Amino acid sequence: MANHKQAEKRTRQRAKRQLRNRLSLGAMRTALKKARAALDAKSGEATSLVKQAVQHIDRAVTKGVLHRRNASRLIARLTRRGNTTTAA
């Protein structure tokens, strides 16, 4: 339990940030899951879902939720998977 006003404020701020980060990460993970499922099913809307997933990843980076190198790796793997699926 916080003993000082500043510690109480930090606790409130941490809770707000945690919720914001969790929402951003959840949306990103959902978009990734949908894109991967569409690529596996060779769906016609796969390219648009991949594009949305990349936008969610970029948004997570700008909000500071995800590291830029981690995001770059995710985007590279997703696009490579998309390119091999459309080429085959």
C-alpha positions as CSV (number, residue, x, y, z in Angstrom):
1,M,0.0,0.0,0.0
2,A,1.2,3.5,-0.9
3,N,2.3,5.6,2.0
4,H,2.8,8.9,0.2
5,K,0.7,11.0,-2.2
6,Q,3.2,10.7,-5.0
7,A,3.3,6.9,-4.6
8,E,-0.5,6.8,-4.8
9,K,-0.4,9.0,-8.0
10,R,2.2,6.6,-9.5
11,T,-0.1,3.7,-8.8
12,R,-3.0,5.5,-10.6
13,Q,-0.8,6.4,-13.5
14,R,0.6,2.8,-13.8
15,A,-2.9,1.4,-13.9
16,K,-4.0,3.8,-16.6
17,R,-0.9,3.1,-18.7
18,Q,-1.2,-0.6,-18.2
19,L,-4.8,-0.6,-19.5
20,R,-3.9,1.6,-22.5
21,N,-0.9,-0.7,-23.3
22,R,-3.0,-3.9,-22.9
23,L,-5.7,-2.5,-25.3
24,S,-3.1,-1.6,-27.9
25,L,-1.4,-5.0,-27.6
26,G,-4.7,-6.9,-27.7
27,A,-5.8,-5.1,-30.9
28,M,-2.4,-5.8,-32.5
29,R,-2.5,-9.5,-31.6
30,T,-6.0,-9.9,-32.9
31,A,-5.1,-8.3,-36.2
32,L,-2.1,-10.5,-36.4
33,K,-4.1,-13.6,-35.7
34,K,-6.7,-12.7,-38.3
35,A,-4.1,-11.9,-40.9
36,R,-2.3,-15.2,-40.3
37,A,-5.5,-17.2,-40.5
38,A,-6.4,-15.5,-43.8
39,L,-3.0,-16.3,-45.2
40,D,-3.3,-19.9,-44.1
41,A,-6.8,-20.2,-45.7
42,K,-5.5,-18.4,-48.8
43,S,-8.4,-16.0,-48.5
44,G,-8.9,-13.1,-51.0
45,E,-9.0,-10.5,-48.2
46,A,-5.6,-11.6,-46.8
47,T,-3.7,-8.6,-48.3
48,S,-6.1,-6.1,-46.6
49,L,-5.8,-8.0,-43.3
50,V,-2.0,-8.0,-43.5
51,K,-2.1,-4.3,-44.2
52,Q,-4.3,-3.7,-41.1
53,A,-2.0,-5.8,-39.0
54,V,1.0,-3.8,-40.1
55,Q,-0.9,-0.6,-39.2
56,H,-1.7,-2.0,-35.7
57,I,2.0,-2.9,-35.3
58,D,3.1,0.5,-36.3
59,R,0.6,2.1,-34.0
60,A,1.9,0.0,-31.1
61,V,5.5,1.2,-31.8
62,T,4.5,4.9,-31.9
63,K,2.7,4.5,-28.6
64,G,5.8,2.9,-27.1
65,V,4.1,-0.4,-26.4
66,L,6.3,-2.4,-28.7
67,H,10.0,-2.1,-29.6
68,R,10.7,-1.0,-33.1
69,R,13.0,-4.0,-33.9
70,N,10.4,-6.4,-32.6
71,A,7.8,-4.7,-34.8
72,S,10.1,-4.8,-37.7
73,R,10.6,-8.5,-37.2
74,L,6.9,-9.1,-37.0
75,I,6.2,-7.1,-40.1
76,A,9.0,-8.8,-42.1
77,R,7.7,-12.3,-41.2
78,L,4.1,-11.4,-42.0
79,T,4.9,-9.9,-45.4
80,R,7.3,-12.8,-46.3
81,R,4.5,-15.2,-45.4
82,G,2.1,-13.2,-47.5
83,N,4.5,-13.1,-50.5
84,T,5.1,-16.8,-50.5
85,T,1.4,-17.5,-50.2
86,T,0.5,-15.3,-53.1
87,A,3.4,-16.6,-55.2
88,A,2.4,-20.2,-54.8
